Amino acid sequence: METVSKFAVVVAMALGIRMIALGGVFVAMGMDAKGDIHDALVKEQVITSKDAPIPGVLVQDAKTAKAQQDTIEGHTFGRWGPSPRWTGKTLTGKPTSPA
């Protein structure tokens, strides 16, 4: 019985160490992805639109990207929400018949 419990402790510790190491890898990957997104935004030279909350600036961080996203969503969804073509429903909310 004592051999099984020692084995279980060793396995549990090995799994714990592996989980900690994987957590570090995932944090590093997330930071790298954030840098890649920043580099792509700067490379594209996207400028926020005139009617954005932060107008006429280079989109290069989360704040300016969110401002441009909100503006695009406002233009896309408009007053009445998404177009029925995009949702598969009519303006009354009933499903459209298949074409």
C-alpha positions in Angstrom: 0.0 0.0 0.0 2.8 2.3 0.8 4.4 1.9 -2.7 1.1 2.9 -4.3 0.8 6.1 -2.3 4.5 7.1 -2.9 3.9 6.5 -6.6 0.8 8.6 -6.5 2.6 11.5 -4.8 5.4 11.4 -7.4 3.0 11.3 -10.3 1.0 14.2 -8.8 4.1 16.3 -8.3 5.3 15.5 -11.8 2.0 16.6 -13.3 2.0 19.7 -11.1 5.4 20.7 -12.3 4.4 20.1 -15.9 1.3 22.2 -15.5 3.3 25.1 -14.1 5.8 24.8 -17.0 2.9 24.8 -19.5 1.4 27.8 -17.9 4.7 29.7 -18.4 4.8 28.6 -22.0 1.2 29.9 -22.6 2.0 33.2 -21.0 5.0 33.7 -23.2 2.9 32.7 -26.3 0.2 35.2 -25.3 2.8 38.0 -25.0 4.3 37.1 -28.3 0.8 37.1 -30.0 0.2 40.6 -28.5 3.4 41.8 -30.1 2.5 40.2 -33.4 -0.9 42.0 -33.4 0.8 45.3 -32.6 3.3 44.9 -35.4 0.6 44.0 -37.9 -1.5 47.0 -36.9 1.4 49.4 -37.3 2.4 47.7 -40.6 -1.1 48.2 -42.1 -1.1 51.9 -41.1 -4.8 51.9 -40.2 -6.1 55.3 -39.2 -9.3 55.7 -37.1 -12.2 57.2 -39.0 -13.5 60.8 -38.6 -16.5 59.7 -36.5 -14.5 57.4 -34.2 -14.3 58.3 -30.5 -10.5 58.9 -31.1 -10.5 60.3 -34.7 -7.6 60.4 -37.1 -5.0 58.5 -35.1 -2.9 55.5 -36.0 -4.4 52.2 -34.7 -1.5 50.7 -32.8 -2.9 49.7 -29.4 -6.0 48.2 -27.8 -7.6 51.5 -27.0 -7.5 52.8 -30.6 -8.4 49.4 -32.0 -11.5 49.3 -29.8 -12.4 52.8 -30.9 -12.3 51.8 -34.5 -14.1 48.5 -33.8 -16.9 50.4 -32.1 -17.2 52.7 -35.1 -17.2 49.9 -37.6 -19.9 48.0 -35.6 -22.0 51.2 -35.5 -21.8 51.5 -39.2 -22.4 47.8 -39.8 -25.3 47.2 -37.4 -26.8 50.6 -37.7 -30.1 51.6 -36.1 -31.9 48.3 -36.7 -29.2 45.8 -36.1 -27.6 43.3 -38.5 -29.0 43.0 -42.0 -31.5 40.1 -42.4 -29.1 38.7 -45.0 -26.5 38.1 -42.3 -28.8 36.6 -39.7 -31.0 34.4 -41.8 -34.1 36.1 -40.3 -36.6 38.6 -41.4 -37.0 42.0 -39.7 -39.8 40.4 -37.6 -37.4 37.8 -36.3 -39.0 34.9 -38.2 -36.5 32.6 -40.0 -36.3 33.1 -43.8 -37.2 30.2 -46.0 -34.3 28.4 -47.7 -33.6 29.6 -51.2 
